[in-house]
Amino acid sequence: MTAFEPPSTPGSSDAFGSSGAAGTDGHDAVVLAGGAARRLGGADKPGVRVGGRALLDRVLAACSGAAVTVVVAEPRPTERPVEWAREDPPGGGPLAALDAGLRHTTAEYVVVLSADLPFLDRETVRNLLTALHEGRGDGVLLTDPGGRDQPLVAAYRRSALRRELTALRAEHGELTGLPLRRLTGALELTRITDPVASFDCDTWDDIAAARARIREHGHVLDEWITAVKDELGLDLDVDTDVLLDLARDAAHGVARPAAPLTTFLVGYAAGRAEGGPEAVAEAARKAAALALRWAAEAESTGPDAG
């Protein structure tokens, strides 16, 4: 388990597109989703749900900007289409799994992730790639609050990974069973501390802590909106405060059931207009103004009402 400390405010951001870090170089992603999960009693850890979504799907959403995403594990249903790879023999450890995944990638930069990171988000992936793009080293990884490296929450230069994996195979004959530190110890790495994104789920206590955290008052709305967008396949950032204000005005000025129905109609109108966040904001502005006029009319009985 990686130590977890909640942040003061939850962050959110768009992922890099397939054009990659800083919009200049493409990147791929390799997600390691194998392992025996012994500390979970052999449970299917990537499929364990936190906030209604499988851990693996949460990680895949965070790296959705990758041109190619490779999951090293036995194939399973996922919310996003991915490529599948498997180390030979299965269960050969993280280095063998990473090697298998890299064989499906071509981009200069590769985000390498484990499948048990409930709080990994697009902003973290962006930060890793930006730091790698702007630096001269071989990779950028997260550390936890205790200063421990998290090499499976990182971005690397693909050429550096291939170089060191080739050297390790030449030295040992195979990669099976070798620890990740044999690889990372030979790389020039930059480190970023992130106590939230580096939190991983190794035990059921970790799972319980993650499930409790997303229901806290300061996080639940952002978590819910993100989950709904991922479930519906939406890649749209909107100002939730605008929609909440609209819902309040509709509920207060018209009737309580008007709030959810009005926000639905605003979204539908923006969708029909094939618009982005600006279209949502404009539709919300019009609906909010209507709700305020409706309320003012109800409160006025004079000849100038309306």
C-alpha positions as CSV (number, residue, x, y, z in Angstrom):
1,M,0.0,0.0,0.0
2,T,1.1,3.6,-0.7
3,A,0.3,6.0,2.1
4,F,-2.7,8.2,1.4
5,E,-3.4,11.8,2.5
6,P,-6.4,13.6,1.0
7,P,-5.7,16.9,-0.9
8,S,-7.1,20.2,0.1
9,T,-9.0,20.5,-3.2
10,P,-9.6,17.9,-5.9
11,G,-7.9,18.5,-9.3
12,S,-9.2,17.9,-12.7
13,S,-7.9,18.5,-16.2
14,D,-8.1,17.3,-19.8
15,A,-5.8,14.6,-20.9
16,F,-3.2,15.2,-23.6
17,G,-4.5,14.2,-26.9
18,S,-2.7,11.7,-29.1
19,S,-0.4,14.5,-30.1
20,G,1.2,14.0,-26.7
21,A,3.1,16.0,-24.1
22,A,2.9,19.8,-24.6
23,G,1.1,19.1,-27.8
24,T,4.3,18.2,-29.7
25,D,5.1,14.5,-29.3
26,G,2.8,11.4,-29.2
27,H,2.7,9.1,-26.3
28,D,1.4,5.6,-25.6
29,A,0.4,3.9,-22.4
30,V,1.2,0.5,-20.9
31,V,-1.0,-0.6,-18.0
32,L,0.1,-3.7,-16.0
33,A,-3.0,-5.5,-14.8
34,G,-1.7,-8.9,-14.0
35,G,-0.5,-10.3,-10.7
36,A,-2.0,-12.7,-8.2
37,A,-3.4,-10.1,-5.7
38,R,-2.5,-12.3,-2.8
39,R,-3.2,-9.6,-0.3
40,L,-6.7,-9.4,-1.6
41,G,-7.1,-13.1,-1.2
42,G,-6.6,-13.7,-4.9
43,A,-9.5,-11.4,-5.9
44,D,-9.7,-9.9,-9.4
45,K,-8.1,-6.6,-8.3
46,P,-8.4,-4.8,-11.7
47,G,-12.2,-5.5,-11.6
48,V,-12.8,-4.4,-8.0
49,R,-15.1,-1.3,-8.1
50,V,-14.4,2.0,-6.5
51,G,-17.1,4.6,-7.1
52,G,-19.0,2.3,-9.3
53,R,-16.2,1.8,-11.7
54,A,-13.6,-1.0,-12.0
55,L,-10.1,0.1,-10.9
56,L,-8.8,-0.8,-14.4
57,D,-11.4,1.4,-16.0
58,R,-10.5,4.3,-13.7
59,V,-6.9,4.0,-14.8
60,L,-7.8,3.7,-18.5
61,A,-9.8,6.9,-18.2
62,A,-6.8,8.8,-16.8
63,C,-4.6,7.8,-19.7
64,S,-7.2,8.2,-22.4
65,G,-5.1,10.7,-24.3
66,A,-2.6,7.9,-25.3
67,A,-2.4,7.1,-29.0
68,V,-2.1,3.4,-28.1
69,T,-3.1,1.9,-24.8
70,V,-1.8,-1.6,-24.0
71,V,-3.1,-3.6,-21.1
72,V,-0.9,-6.5,-20.0
73,A,-3.3,-9.1,-18.7
74,E,-5.8,-11.6,-19.8
75,P,-8.4,-9.8,-22.0
76,R,-11.6,-8.6,-20.3
77,P,-14.4,-6.2,-21.0
78,T,-13.3,-2.5,-20.6
79,E,-15.0,0.8,-21.0
80,R,-12.3,1.9,-23.5
81,P,-10.9,-0.2,-26.4
82,V,-7.3,-1.2,-25.7
83,E,-4.7,-3.6,-27.1
84,W,-3.9,-6.7,-25.0
85,A,-0.6,-8.3,-24.3
86,R,0.7,-11.0,-22.1
87,E,4.2,-11.8,-20.7
88,D,5.5,-15.3,-21.5
89,P,5.2,-17.1,-19.2
90,P,2.2,-15.5,-17.5
91,G,3.0,-14.3,-14.0
92,G,6.6,-13.5,-14.9
93,G,6.6,-10.3,-12.9
94,P,6.5,-6.6,-13.7
95,L,9.7,-6.4,-15.9
96,A,8.5,-9.2,-18.1
97,A,5.0,-7.6,-18.3
98,L,6.5,-4.2,-19.2
99,D,8.6,-5.7,-21.9
100,A,5.5,-7.5,-23.4
101,G,3.5,-4.2,-23.3
102,L,6.3,-2.1,-24.8
103,R,6.4,-4.4,-27.9
104,H,3.0,-2.9,-28.9
105,T,4.1,0.7,-28.6
106,T,5.9,3.0,-31.0
107,A,5.7,6.5,-29.4
108,E,8.7,8.3,-28.0
109,Y,7.0,8.7,-24.6
110,V,5.3,5.9,-22.7
111,V,3.1,6.2,-19.6
112,V,3.5,3.1,-17.4
113,L,0.8,2.5,-14.9
114,S,-0.5,-0.2,-12.6
115,A,-4.2,-1.0,-12.6
116,D,-4.9,-0.3,-9.0
117,L,-4.7,3.5,-8.8
118,P,-8.2,4.8,-7.9
119,F,-7.3,8.5,-7.8
120,L,-5.1,8.7,-10.8
121,D,-6.5,11.4,-13.1
122,R,-5.7,13.1,-16.4
123,E,-4.0,16.0,-14.7
124,T,-1.4,13.7,-13.1
125,V,-0.7,12.0,-16.5
126,R,-0.4,15.5,-18.0
127,N,2.1,16.6,-15.3
128,L,4.2,13.5,-15.8
129,L,4.4,13.9,-19.6
130,T,5.1,17.6,-19.3
131,A,8.0,17.1,-16.9
132,L,9.4,14.4,-19.1
133,H,9.1,16.5,-22.2
134,E,10.7,19.5,-20.6
135,G,13.5,17.5,-18.9
136,R,16.5,15.6,-20.2
137,G,16.2,12.5,-18.1
138,D,14.9,9.0,-18.9
139,G,11.7,9.3,-17.0
140,V,9.5,11.0,-14.4
141,L,7.8,9.0,-11.6
142,L,5.6,9.7,-8.6
143,T,6.7,9.3,-5.0
144,D,4.5,8.7,-2.1
145,P,4.5,10.9,1.1
146,G,7.2,8.6,2.5
147,G,9.5,9.3,-0.4
148,R,9.1,5.8,-1.9
149,D,9.3,5.6,-5.7
150,Q,6.2,4.5,-7.6
151,P,7.7,3.3,-10.9
152,L,4.3,2.2,-12.1
153,V,2.9,5.7,-12.0
154,A,5.4,7.2,-14.4
155,A,6.3,8.4,-17.8
156,Y,9.4,7.2,-19.6
157,R,11.3,7.6,-22.8
158,R,10.6,4.4,-24.7
159,S,14.2,4.2,-26.0
160,A,15.5,4.3,-22.4
161,L,13.2,1.4,-21.3
162,R,14.2,-0.7,-24.3
163,R,17.9,0.0,-23.8
164,E,17.8,-1.2,-20.2
165,L,15.5,-4.1,-20.7
166,T,17.8,-5.3,-23.5
167,A,20.8,-5.0,-21.1
168,L,19.0,-6.9,-18.3
169,R,18.0,-9.7,-20.7
170,A,21.6,-9.9,-21.9
171,E,22.9,-10.1,-18.3
172,H,20.3,-12.5,-16.8
173,G,19.1,-14.4,-19.9
174,E,15.5,-13.5,-19.2
175,L,13.4,-10.9,-17.4
176,T,11.1,-13.3,-15.5
177,G,11.2,-12.7,-11.7
178,L,13.5,-9.6,-11.8
179,P,12.3,-6.6,-9.7
180,L,11.5,-3.3,-11.2
181,R,14.3,-1.6,-9.3
182,R,16.8,-3.4,-11.5
183,L,15.4,-1.3,-14.3
184,T,14.7,2.0,-12.6
185,G,18.1,2.0,-10.8
186,A,19.8,2.3,-14.2
187,L,17.6,5.2,-15.3
188,E,18.0,9.0,-14.8
189,L,14.7,9.8,-13.2
190,T,12.9,12.9,-12.0
191,R,10.5,12.6,-9.1
192,I,7.2,14.3,-8.3
193,T,5.4,13.8,-5.0
194,D,1.7,13.2,-5.2
195,P,0.1,11.6,-2.2
196,V,-3.3,11.1,-3.8
197,A,-2.5,9.8,-7.3
198,S,0.2,7.5,-5.9
199,F,-2.3,5.8,-3.6
200,D,-2.7,2.2,-4.7
201,C,-5.0,-0.6,-3.5
202,D,-3.2,-3.7,-2.2
203,T,-5.5,-4.7,0.6
204,W,-9.2,-4.6,1.3
205,D,-8.5,-1.9,3.8
206,D,-7.1,0.2,0.9
207,I,-10.2,-0.5,-1.1
208,A,-12.4,0.6,1.9
209,A,-10.4,3.8,2.3
210,A,-10.7,4.6,-1.4
211,R,-14.4,4.0,-1.4
212,A,-14.9,6.2,1.7
213,R,-12.8,9.0,0.3
214,I,-14.8,9.5,-2.9
215,R,-18.0,9.9,-0.8
216,E,-16.5,12.7,1.3
217,H,-18.3,16.0,0.9
218,G,-15.3,17.7,-0.8
219,H,-14.9,15.0,-3.5
220,V,-18.2,13.3,-4.1
221,L,-19.6,15.7,-6.7
222,D,-16.4,15.8,-8.8
223,E,-16.1,12.0,-8.6
224,W,-19.7,11.5,-9.6
225,I,-19.6,13.8,-12.6
226,T,-16.4,12.2,-13.8
227,A,-17.9,8.7,-13.4
228,V,-21.1,9.6,-15.3
229,K,-19.1,11.2,-18.1
230,D,-16.9,8.1,-18.4
231,E,-19.9,5.8,-18.2
232,L,-21.7,7.7,-21.0
233,G,-18.6,8.1,-23.1
234,L,-18.6,11.9,-22.8
235,D,-15.4,14.0,-23.2
236,L,-16.9,17.4,-22.2
237,D,-15.8,19.7,-19.5
238,V,-18.5,22.1,-18.3
239,D,-18.9,24.5,-15.4
240,T,-20.8,22.5,-12.9
241,D,-21.4,25.6,-10.8
242,V,-23.4,27.1,-13.7
243,L,-25.6,24.0,-13.8
244,L,-26.0,23.9,-10.1
245,D,-27.1,27.5,-10.0
246,L,-29.5,26.7,-12.8
247,A,-31.0,23.8,-10.9
248,R,-31.4,25.9,-7.8
249,D,-33.1,28.7,-9.7
250,A,-35.5,26.2,-11.5
251,A,-36.3,24.4,-8.2
252,H,-36.9,27.7,-6.3
253,G,-38.6,29.7,-9.0
254,V,-40.7,27.0,-10.7
255,A,-41.0,23.7,-8.8
256,R,-38.5,21.2,-7.3
257,P,-38.9,18.6,-10.1
258,A,-38.0,21.3,-12.6
259,A,-34.4,21.2,-11.6
260,P,-33.3,17.8,-13.0
261,L,-35.6,18.2,-16.0
262,T,-34.2,21.6,-16.9
263,T,-30.6,20.6,-16.7
264,F,-31.4,17.6,-18.9
265,L,-33.0,19.8,-21.5
266,V,-30.0,22.2,-21.4
267,G,-27.6,19.3,-22.1
268,Y,-29.9,18.0,-24.8
269,A,-30.0,21.4,-26.4
270,A,-26.3,21.7,-26.3
271,G,-25.9,18.3,-27.8
272,R,-28.3,19.1,-30.7
273,A,-26.3,22.2,-31.4
274,E,-23.1,20.0,-31.5
275,G,-21.5,22.4,-29.1
276,G,-19.0,22.1,-26.4
277,P,-18.8,23.8,-23.0
278,E,-19.7,27.1,-24.5
279,A,-23.0,25.8,-25.8
280,V,-23.8,24.3,-22.4
281,A,-23.1,27.6,-20.7
282,E,-25.2,29.6,-23.2
283,A,-28.2,27.2,-22.9
284,A,-27.9,27.3,-19.1
285,R,-27.8,31.1,-19.2
286,K,-31.0,31.2,-21.2
287,A,-32.8,28.7,-19.0
288,A,-31.6,30.4,-15.8
289,A,-32.9,33.8,-17.1
290,L,-36.3,32.1,-17.9
291,A,-36.4,30.6,-14.4
292,L,-35.8,34.0,-12.8
293,R,-38.4,35.7,-15.0
294,W,-40.8,32.9,-14.0
295,A,-40.1,33.5,-10.3
296,A,-40.4,37.3,-10.6
297,E,-43.8,36.9,-12.4
298,A,-45.1,34.7,-9.6
299,E,-44.0,37.2,-7.0
300,S,-45.6,40.2,-8.7
301,T,-49.3,41.0,-8.9
302,G,-49.1,44.5,-10.3
303,P,-50.1,45.6,-13.8
304,D,-46.4,45.7,-14.8
305,A,-45.8,42.0,-14.0
306,G,-43.8,40.2,-16.7
